[in-house]
Amino acid sequence: MSRQMETNQTTHGGHKIPDQIQVKNARVHNLKNIDVDIPLNQIVGITGVSGSGKSSLALGVLYAEGSRRYLDALSTYTRRRMTQAARAQVDEVLYIPAALALHQRPGIPGIRSTFGTGTELLNSLRLMYSRLSSQCCPNGHYLPPSLAVAAGQELVCPECGERFFGLSAEELAFNSQGACRTCGGTGVVRTVDQDTLVPDESLTIDEGAVAPWNTLMWSLMTDVCRAMGVRTDVPFSQLTARERGIVFHGPAEKKHIFYKPKNGSNQAGELDFTYFNANYMVENALAKVKDEKGMKRVEKYLKQGICPDCGGSRLSAAARMPKLRGISLDEACRMTLDRLVSWVDEVPETLPAEMRPMAHAICESFQTVAKRLMDLGLGYLSLDRAAATLSTGERQRMQLARAVRNRTTGVLYVLDEPSIGLHPSNIIGLTGVMRDLIADGNSVVLVDHDTQILSEADWIVEMGPEAGVDGGQVIAQGTVPAMKKNPVSQIGPFLSGECRTRVRKRTAPGELFSLGKIHLSTGEIHTVKPLEADFPQGRLSVITGVSGAG
């Protein structure tokens, strides 16, 4: 498809350097053999109604071919160890750089991943504490900060004369040597949920009242329990306190039992068998879990809680001892990023003069990364926030900040709806980050509907006209001013502000709760404080606020 675009090609050795990706006859998913040129070293927005083929072009063609060709350039030995994408259904894609995709829904992080580890801010913070902090001797006395700690020299406590070494950055890591021994650096512990052991007390033990004995393949335990002096033929609710105590916490005694096979055979047998109470049965099964299948059998009997030893900080007692500006590493990780940035600013001036050059270098590294995250509206997050609890939009912005920090050049970044989860006030920070990627010599393609972010694009490609089989065509393309005037463009009137969204007749304020209401009462969770709220039933309610408002 032809287009009118001002070209500004530079030359190298007499040859023009390509300034656009050329796609010929693309037919991925619903794309109808389209030809399209995508400008390089610019922000290109791909838009259109849902299902029109935006992602098919951006991810199915541009990203797929950009990443595949990069991998093809690697050695055969390397390629064998990497997952390679299939060739896209397209006749030709010319001048495409190596591509990275920041997906709308990034993968769920592991249990040990936090906001601090995902952004690598925790690395800088651990370096501060291993180089600049007051170290604690084995007898509980604190030494003032000194260059001896950074130099790895042996320290001598002026109070008690004890000789020791300061903790290294590795010894302050909860996914390494600094992990809490109780929870293994996860901050949470799994314990047996007593309510799940006997879910129906109207059943007898013979009828399967004790659930773990049925599902964890130890049905003989019913016979052993009977030998322990527990009635197994009466409803569990009628058992005495002594009998219940045996079921839940009885000793591991060996009993001689007679048993009848469950297969219906009349042949009875006898053997010596050790009694495992219901709690021990679950704990023993958990200790032996080796795969996801095994965990699924056990997890129904478990509940998760904050580790009692580390208080959820994930760090060992030793890793929580060094102090910087009067607080420990776990206390610093509990601060929100905007508060932590201010705190780090003042670190160098609290140290001896000979330590300040090193402190400024470490703190500057932290602040450079933090500034990007603050620009993207993530200043409300604390470093200890579990990454699995972050929204998809928050995780995508973490990816975006990391991309800018890596200072790549000549890379095609494909962003899948980066405005998701962003309040309009945060769009400025997002566009600033994209401009930085362009300034470093990269190209950005973004799939989005948001007119605020599309208005920042240098070039727009609009797919349509409808969804599915009625889409898959380029219906308009050009600069933002050109798209506003293009009579074929469906996004143009929204970019220009001429099109007003059609809104149904709203319910009168006095009738809002005429169908009843849903009352919400919640305790504290992440950034949400304890609150009470009413939602009208049978009405359309909207929850809004700046990113991170809760």
C-alpha positions as CSV (number, residue, x, y, z in Angstrom):
1,M,0.0,0.0,0.0
2,S,1.5,3.4,-1.0
3,R,1.7,6.2,1.5
4,Q,2.9,9.8,1.5
5,M,5.6,10.4,4.1
6,E,8.5,12.8,4.3
7,T,11.7,10.7,4.2
8,N,14.8,11.8,5.9
9,Q,17.3,9.1,4.9
10,T,20.9,9.4,5.8
11,T,23.7,8.0,3.7
12,H,26.6,5.8,4.6
13,G,29.3,5.1,2.0
14,G,27.1,6.4,-0.8
15,H,24.2,4.1,0.2
16,K,20.9,5.2,1.7
17,I,20.2,3.8,5.2
18,P,16.6,2.4,5.2
19,D,14.2,4.5,7.3
20,Q,11.3,2.1,7.2
21,I,10.3,-1.5,7.7
22,Q,8.6,-2.9,4.5
23,V,6.0,-5.6,5.0
24,K,4.8,-7.3,1.9
25,N,1.6,-9.5,1.6
26,A,1.1,-10.2,5.3
27,R,-1.7,-12.8,6.1
28,V,-1.3,-13.6,9.8
29,H,-4.7,-14.4,11.3
30,N,-7.2,-12.0,9.7
31,L,-4.7,-9.9,7.9
32,K,-5.7,-9.8,4.2
33,N,-2.4,-9.9,2.3
34,I,-1.6,-6.4,3.4
35,D,1.4,-4.3,2.3
36,V,2.5,-1.6,4.8
37,D,5.6,0.5,5.6
38,I,6.5,1.1,9.3
39,P,8.8,4.1,9.9
40,L,12.0,3.4,11.8
41,N,13.4,5.5,14.7
42,Q,9.9,6.9,15.4
43,I,6.9,6.1,17.6
44,V,4.4,4.3,15.5
45,G,0.9,3.7,16.8
46,I,-1.2,0.8,15.5
47,T,-4.9,1.3,16.3
48,G,-8.3,0.1,15.2
49,V,-11.4,-1.5,16.7
50,S,-10.9,-4.6,18.8
51,G,-10.3,-7.6,16.6
52,S,-9.3,-5.5,13.6
53,G,-5.8,-7.1,13.3
54,K,-3.6,-4.7,15.3
55,S,-1.9,-7.3,17.4
56,S,-1.6,-9.6,14.3
57,L,0.5,-6.9,12.6
58,A,2.5,-5.7,15.6
59,L,3.1,-9.1,17.4
60,G,2.4,-11.7,14.7
61,V,4.4,-10.0,12.0
62,L,6.8,-7.3,13.3
63,Y,7.8,-8.9,16.6
64,A,7.7,-12.4,15.3
65,E,10.0,-11.7,12.4
66,G,12.3,-9.3,14.3
67,S,12.9,-11.8,17.0
68,R,13.1,-14.8,14.7
69,R,15.7,-13.3,12.4
70,Y,17.8,-12.2,15.4
71,L,17.9,-15.8,16.7
72,D,18.6,-17.1,13.2
73,A,21.8,-15.0,13.2
74,L,23.1,-16.9,16.3
75,S,25.1,-20.1,16.1
76,T,23.4,-23.5,15.7
77,Y,24.7,-24.5,19.1
78,T,23.0,-21.5,20.8
79,R,19.7,-21.8,18.8
80,R,19.3,-25.4,19.9
81,R,18.9,-24.2,23.5
82,M,16.4,-21.5,22.7
83,T,12.7,-21.5,21.8
84,Q,12.3,-20.2,18.3
85,A,9.2,-18.7,16.7
86,A,7.8,-20.1,13.5
87,R,8.2,-18.0,10.4
88,A,5.3,-15.5,10.0
89,Q,2.9,-15.9,7.2
90,V,4.2,-13.0,5.1
91,D,6.0,-12.9,1.7
92,E,8.6,-10.4,2.7
93,V,9.7,-8.2,5.6
94,L,12.6,-5.9,4.8
95,Y,14.9,-3.9,7.1
96,I,13.5,-5.1,10.4
97,P,15.7,-4.7,13.5
98,A,16.0,-7.2,16.3
99,A,12.7,-7.0,18.2
100,L,11.6,-7.1,21.9
101,A,8.0,-7.3,22.9
102,L,6.6,-5.8,26.2
103,H,3.4,-7.8,26.4
104,Q,0.1,-6.5,27.8
105,R,0.1,-9.4,30.2
106,P,3.6,-10.2,31.3
107,G,4.2,-13.7,32.8
108,I,3.4,-14.2,36.5
109,P,6.6,-13.8,38.5
110,G,7.9,-16.4,40.9
111,I,7.3,-16.5,44.6
112,R,10.6,-14.9,45.4
113,S,10.2,-12.0,43.0
114,T,9.4,-8.6,44.4
115,F,9.2,-5.0,43.0
116,G,12.7,-4.5,44.3
117,T,14.2,-7.6,42.5
118,G,12.2,-7.0,39.3
119,T,13.5,-3.5,39.0
120,E,17.0,-4.3,40.3
121,L,16.6,-1.5,42.8
122,L,17.2,-4.0,45.6
123,N,20.7,-4.7,44.2
124,S,21.7,-1.1,44.7
125,L,20.1,-1.0,48.1
126,R,22.0,-4.1,49.2
127,L,25.2,-2.6,48.0
128,M,24.5,0.5,50.2
129,Y,24.0,-1.7,53.2
130,S,27.1,-3.9,52.5
131,R,29.4,-0.8,52.0
132,L,28.0,2.1,53.9
133,S,26.1,0.8,56.9
134,S,26.9,0.4,60.6
135,Q,27.7,-3.3,61.0
136,C,26.8,-5.1,64.2
137,C,29.3,-7.3,66.1
138,P,28.2,-10.8,67.3
139,N,27.6,-9.4,70.8
140,G,25.2,-6.7,69.5
141,H,27.4,-3.6,69.4
142,Y,27.3,-1.3,66.4
143,L,30.4,0.0,64.7
144,P,30.4,3.4,62.9
145,P,30.5,3.2,59.1
146,S,34.1,3.0,57.7
147,L,36.0,2.2,54.5
148,A,37.2,-1.0,56.2
149,V,33.8,-2.6,55.6
150,A,33.9,-1.9,51.8
151,A,37.5,-3.1,51.7
152,G,36.4,-6.5,53.2
153,Q,38.8,-6.0,56.1
154,E,38.3,-7.7,59.5
155,L,36.5,-5.4,62.0
156,V,37.3,-5.1,65.7
157,C,34.5,-4.1,68.0
158,P,35.6,-1.2,70.2
159,E,33.1,-2.3,72.9
160,C,34.0,-6.0,73.4
161,G,37.0,-6.6,71.2
162,E,35.2,-9.2,69.1
163,R,36.7,-9.7,65.6
164,F,34.3,-10.2,62.7
165,F,33.7,-9.4,59.1
166,G,30.9,-7.1,57.7
167,L,28.1,-8.7,55.7
168,S,28.6,-8.8,51.9
169,A,25.8,-7.9,49.4
170,E,25.3,-11.6,48.8
171,E,24.7,-12.2,52.6
172,L,22.0,-9.6,52.4
173,A,20.0,-11.3,49.6
174,F,16.9,-13.2,50.5
175,N,17.3,-15.4,47.5
176,S,20.7,-16.4,48.5
177,Q,22.8,-16.4,51.7
178,G,20.6,-13.9,53.5
179,A,17.4,-15.9,53.3
180,C,15.3,-16.5,56.4
181,R,15.8,-20.1,57.4
182,T,12.2,-20.7,58.4
183,C,10.5,-19.6,55.2
184,G,13.4,-20.1,52.8
185,G,13.3,-16.4,51.7
186,T,9.7,-16.4,50.6
187,G,8.3,-14.4,53.6
188,V,5.5,-16.9,54.0
189,V,5.0,-20.2,55.6
190,R,2.5,-23.0,54.9
191,T,0.9,-24.6,57.9
192,V,-1.9,-27.2,58.2
193,D,-5.4,-25.7,58.0
194,Q,-7.2,-27.5,60.8
195,D,-10.6,-26.8,59.3
196,T,-9.8,-28.9,56.2
197,L,-8.8,-32.1,58.0
198,V,-12.4,-33.1,58.9
199,P,-14.7,-31.1,56.6
200,D,-17.9,-33.0,57.5
201,E,-18.2,-34.0,61.2
202,S,-21.4,-35.9,60.5
203,L,-19.4,-38.7,58.9
204,T,-17.7,-41.4,60.8
205,I,-14.0,-42.1,60.4
206,D,-15.0,-45.4,58.7
207,E,-17.0,-43.3,56.2
208,G,-14.0,-41.1,55.5
209,A,-14.4,-38.2,57.9
210,V,-10.6,-37.6,58.1
211,A,-9.9,-36.3,54.6
212,P,-6.0,-36.7,54.5
213,W,-6.3,-40.4,55.3
214,N,-8.5,-40.8,52.2
215,T,-6.6,-38.7,49.6
216,L,-3.0,-39.1,50.7
217,M,-3.1,-42.9,50.1
218,W,-3.1,-44.1,53.7
219,S,-6.5,-45.6,54.1
220,L,-5.0,-48.2,56.5
221,M,-4.8,-45.3,59.1
222,T,-8.5,-45.8,59.9
223,D,-7.7,-49.3,61.2
224,V,-4.6,-48.0,63.1
225,C,-6.7,-45.2,64.6
226,R,-9.2,-47.8,65.8
227,A,-6.3,-49.7,67.5
228,M,-5.3,-46.4,69.2
229,G,-8.7,-46.4,71.0
230,V,-10.7,-44.1,68.8
231,R,-14.3,-45.1,67.9
232,T,-14.4,-45.1,64.1
233,D,-18.1,-46.1,63.7
234,V,-19.7,-43.0,65.3
235,P,-20.1,-39.5,63.8
236,F,-16.9,-37.5,64.3
237,S,-18.9,-34.8,66.1
238,Q,-19.6,-37.4,68.9
239,L,-16.0,-38.2,69.6
240,T,-14.5,-37.2,73.0
241,A,-11.8,-34.6,73.4
242,R,-9.3,-37.4,74.0
243,E,-10.3,-39.2,70.8
244,R,-10.1,-36.0,68.8
245,G,-6.6,-35.4,70.3
246,I,-5.5,-38.8,69.0
247,V,-6.9,-38.1,65.5
248,F,-5.2,-34.7,65.2
249,H,-2.0,-35.0,67.4
250,G,-1.7,-38.7,68.5
251,P,1.8,-40.2,69.0
252,A,3.5,-42.3,66.3
253,E,2.9,-45.6,67.9
254,K,3.2,-49.0,66.1
255,K,0.0,-51.1,66.3
256,H,-0.8,-54.6,65.3
257,I,-3.9,-54.4,63.1
258,F,-6.3,-56.6,61.2
259,Y,-7.5,-55.2,57.9
260,K,-9.8,-56.1,55.1
261,P,-8.8,-55.2,51.6
262,K,-10.8,-52.4,49.9
263,N,-11.1,-54.4,46.6
264,G,-14.0,-56.5,48.1
265,S,-12.0,-59.6,48.7
266,N,-13.0,-61.7,51.8
267,Q,-9.4,-62.3,52.6
268,A,-8.4,-60.3,55.7
269,G,-4.8,-59.6,56.7
270,E,-2.7,-58.5,59.6
271,L,0.4,-56.4,60.0
272,D,2.3,-53.9,62.2
273,F,1.7,-50.3,61.2
274,T,2.8,-47.0,62.7
275,Y,0.1,-44.4,63.4
276,F,0.4,-41.1,61.6
277,N,-2.1,-38.4,63.0
278,A,-3.9,-36.2,60.5
279,N,-1.6,-33.2,61.0
280,Y,1.6,-35.3,60.6
281,M,0.1,-36.9,57.5
282,V,-0.1,-33.5,55.8
283,E,3.2,-32.2,57.0
284,N,5.0,-35.4,55.9
285,A,3.3,-35.3,52.5
286,L,4.4,-31.6,52.1
287,A,8.0,-32.4,53.0
288,K,8.1,-35.0,50.2
289,V,6.5,-32.9,47.4
290,K,8.7,-33.0,44.3
291,D,6.4,-31.6,41.6
292,E,3.3,-29.6,40.9
293,K,1.1,-32.7,40.9
294,G,2.2,-33.6,44.4
295,M,1.6,-30.1,45.6
296,K,-2.0,-30.1,44.3
297,R,-2.7,-33.2,46.4
298,V,-1.4,-31.4,49.6
299,E,-2.3,-27.7,49.2
300,K,-6.0,-28.2,49.9
301,Y,-5.0,-28.9,53.5
302,L,-2.7,-25.9,53.9
303,K,-3.0,-22.2,54.7
304,Q,-0.5,-19.6,54.0
305,G,0.6,-16.9,56.5
306,I,3.4,-14.4,57.2
307,C,6.6,-16.0,58.4
308,P,6.7,-15.6,62.2
309,D,10.6,-15.4,62.3
310,C,11.2,-12.7,59.6
311,G,7.8,-11.0,59.7
312,G,7.5,-11.4,56.0
313,S,10.7,-9.5,55.2
314,R,12.3,-12.7,53.8
315,L,15.6,-11.9,55.4
316,S,17.5,-13.8,58.1
317,A,18.1,-12.2,61.5
318,A,21.8,-11.5,60.6
319,A,20.8,-9.7,57.3
320,R,18.4,-7.5,59.3
321,M,21.2,-6.3,61.7
322,P,23.2,-3.7,59.6
323,K,21.8,-0.1,59.9
324,L,22.0,2.8,57.6
325,R,20.7,6.2,58.7
326,G,19.3,4.3,61.7
327,I,17.1,1.8,59.9
328,S,17.7,-1.8,58.7
329,L,17.4,-3.2,55.2
330,D,14.0,-4.7,55.7
331,E,12.7,-1.4,57.1
332,A,14.0,0.4,54.0
333,C,12.3,-2.1,51.7
334,R,9.0,-1.4,53.4
335,M,9.2,2.3,52.4
336,T,7.3,3.4,49.3
337,L,9.6,4.3,46.4
338,D,8.9,8.0,46.6
339,R,9.9,8.1,50.3
340,L,12.9,5.8,49.7
341,V,14.2,8.2,47.0
342,S,14.2,11.1,49.5
343,W,15.8,8.9,52.1
344,V,18.6,7.8,49.7
345,D,19.3,11.4,48.8
346,E,20.5,12.2,52.3
347,V,22.6,9.0,52.8
348,P,26.0,10.4,51.6
349,E,25.9,13.4,53.9
350,T,25.5,11.2,57.0
351,L,28.8,9.4,56.3
352,P,32.4,10.3,57.0
353,A,34.0,12.5,54.3
354,E,36.2,9.7,53.0
355,M,33.2,7.5,52.3
356,R,31.1,10.1,50.4
357,P,32.5,9.7,46.9
358,M,31.7,6.0,47.0
359,A,28.3,6.7,48.6
360,H,27.4,9.2,45.9
361,A,28.3,6.7,43.1
362,I,26.1,3.9,44.7
363,C,23.2,6.3,45.5
364,E,23.3,7.8,42.0
365,S,22.9,4.4,40.4
366,F,19.8,3.8,42.6
367,Q,18.3,7.2,41.8
368,T,18.8,6.8,38.1
369,V,16.6,3.7,38.0
370,A,14.2,5.0,40.5
371,K,13.6,8.2,38.5
372,R,12.3,6.2,35.5
373,L,9.9,4.2,37.7
374,M,8.7,7.4,39.3
375,D,8.1,9.0,35.9
376,L,6.0,5.9,35.1
377,G,3.8,6.5,38.2
378,L,5.2,3.6,40.3
379,G,6.4,5.7,43.3
380,Y,3.7,4.3,45.5
381,L,5.1,0.8,45.5
382,S,7.5,-0.5,48.1
383,L,10.5,-2.7,47.3
384,D,9.2,-5.6,49.3
385,R,5.9,-5.8,47.4
386,A,5.5,-9.3,46.0
387,A,5.7,-9.1,42.2
388,A,2.8,-11.6,41.8
389,T,0.5,-9.1,43.5
390,L,1.2,-6.3,41.0
391,S,-1.2,-5.6,38.2
392,T,-0.3,-6.4,34.6
393,G,0.0,-2.7,33.8
394,E,2.5,-2.2,36.7
395,R,4.6,-5.2,35.6
396,Q,4.6,-3.9,32.0
397,R,5.9,-0.5,33.2
398,M,8.6,-2.3,35.1
399,Q,9.7,-3.9,31.8
400,L,9.6,-0.6,30.1
401,A,11.8,1.1,32.7
402,R,14.3,-1.8,32.4
403,A,14.4,-1.4,28.6
404,V,15.3,2.3,28.9
405,R,17.9,1.5,31.6
406,N,19.6,-1.0,29.3
407,R,20.5,1.8,26.8
408,T,20.1,-0.4,23.7
409,T,20.3,1.0,20.2
410,G,18.8,-0.3,16.9
411,V,16.1,-2.3,18.6
412,L,12.4,-2.5,17.7
413,Y,10.3,-2.3,20.9
414,V,6.7,-3.6,20.4
415,L,4.4,-2.5,23.2
416,D,1.0,-4.1,23.6
417,E,-1.4,-1.6,25.1
418,P,1.0,0.2,27.4
419,S,-1.7,2.6,28.6
420,I,-3.5,-0.3,30.5
421,G,-3.9,0.6,34.1
422,L,-2.5,4.1,33.6
423,H,-4.3,7.2,34.8
424,P,-4.2,10.1,32.2
425,S,-1.8,11.9,34.5
426,N,0.8,9.1,34.1
427,I,0.7,9.1,30.2
428,I,3.3,11.9,30.2
429,G,5.8,9.8,32.0
430,L,5.1,6.9,29.6
431,T,5.6,9.0,26.5
432,G,8.8,10.4,28.0
433,V,10.2,6.9,28.3
434,M,9.3,6.1,24.7
435,R,11.0,9.3,23.5
436,D,14.1,8.3,25.4
437,L,14.1,4.9,23.6
438,I,13.9,6.8,20.3
439,A,16.7,9.2,21.3
440,D,18.9,6.2,21.9
441,G,18.4,5.1,18.3
442,N,15.6,2.6,18.7
443,S,12.1,2.3,17.2
444,V,8.8,1.9,19.0
445,V,5.6,0.3,17.8
446,L,2.7,0.4,20.2
447,V,-0.8,-1.1,19.9
448,D,-3.3,1.0,21.7
449,H,-6.8,2.6,21.7
450,D,-6.1,5.5,24.0
451,T,-6.2,8.8,22.1
452,Q,-4.0,10.6,24.6
453,I,-1.1,8.2,24.0
454,L,-1.8,7.9,20.2
455,S,-1.6,11.7,20.0
456,E,2.1,11.4,20.9
457,A,2.9,9.0,18.0
458,D,4.9,10.2,15.0
459,W,2.9,7.9,12.7
460,I,-0.3,6.0,13.0
461,V,-1.4,2.9,11.1
462,E,-5.2,2.2,11.5
463,M,-6.5,-1.3,11.0
464,G,-10.2,-2.2,10.2
465,P,-12.7,-1.5,9.1
466,E,-14.4,-4.0,11.5
467,A,-13.4,-7.0,13.6
468,G,-12.5,-10.6,12.5
469,V,-13.2,-11.5,8.9
470,D,-14.4,-7.9,8.3
471,G,-11.0,-6.5,9.5
472,G,-7.4,-7.1,8.6
473,Q,-6.9,-4.2,6.3
474,V,-5.0,-0.9,6.6
475,I,-7.8,1.7,6.3
476,A,-5.7,4.8,7.0
477,Q,-2.2,5.9,8.0
478,G,-0.3,9.0,8.4
479,T,0.8,11.6,11.0
480,V,-1.6,12.6,13.8
481,P,-2.7,15.9,12.0
482,A,-3.2,13.9,8.8
483,M,-5.3,11.3,10.5
484,K,-7.5,14.0,12.1
485,K,-8.4,15.2,8.6
486,N,-8.7,11.8,6.9
487,P,-12.4,11.1,6.2
488,V,-11.8,7.3,6.1
489,S,-10.2,7.2,9.5
490,Q,-12.4,6.0,12.4
491,I,-9.9,7.2,15.1
492,G,-9.4,10.6,13.5
493,P,-12.6,12.2,14.9
494,F,-11.6,11.0,18.4
495,L,-8.1,12.4,18.0
496,S,-9.5,15.8,16.9
497,G,-12.1,15.8,19.6
498,E,-14.9,16.2,17.1
499,C,-16.5,12.9,18.0
500,R,-18.4,12.7,21.2
501,T,-19.0,9.3,22.8
502,R,-22.6,8.2,22.8
503,V,-23.8,7.8,26.3
504,R,-27.1,6.1,27.3
505,K,-29.6,7.9,29.5
506,R,-28.2,7.8,33.0
507,T,-30.2,6.7,36.0
508,A,-31.5,9.7,38.1
509,P,-29.5,10.2,41.3
510,G,-32.7,9.5,43.4
511,E,-33.2,6.1,41.7
512,L,-29.6,4.8,42.0
513,F,-30.2,2.5,45.0
514,S,-33.8,1.6,44.1
515,L,-32.8,-2.0,43.2
516,G,-30.7,-2.4,46.4
517,K,-27.0,-2.2,47.1
518,I,-23.9,-4.3,47.7
519,H,-22.0,-3.2,50.8
520,L,-18.3,-3.7,50.8
521,S,-16.3,-3.7,54.1
522,T,-12.6,-4.5,53.8
523,G,-9.5,-4.5,55.9
524,E,-6.1,-3.3,54.7
525,I,-4.8,-4.9,51.5
526,H,-1.7,-3.6,49.6
527,T,-2.4,0.2,49.1
528,V,-6.1,0.0,50.2
529,K,-6.8,1.2,53.7
530,P,-9.7,-0.3,55.7
531,L,-12.9,1.2,54.1
532,E,-16.7,0.9,53.7
533,A,-18.4,1.4,50.3
534,D,-21.8,0.9,48.8
535,F,-22.4,-0.1,45.1
536,P,-25.9,0.2,43.6
537,Q,-27.3,-3.1,42.3
538,G,-28.4,-3.3,38.7
539,R,-26.3,-0.2,37.8
540,L,-23.0,0.5,36.0
541,S,-20.4,1.6,38.6
542,V,-16.9,2.7,37.8
543,I,-13.9,2.6,40.1
544,T,-11.2,5.1,39.1
545,G,-8.2,7.0,40.5
546,V,-4.5,7.6,39.8
547,S,-2.4,4.5,39.2
548,G,-1.8,2.8,42.5
549,A,-4.7,4.4,44.2
550,G,-6.1,1.0,45.1
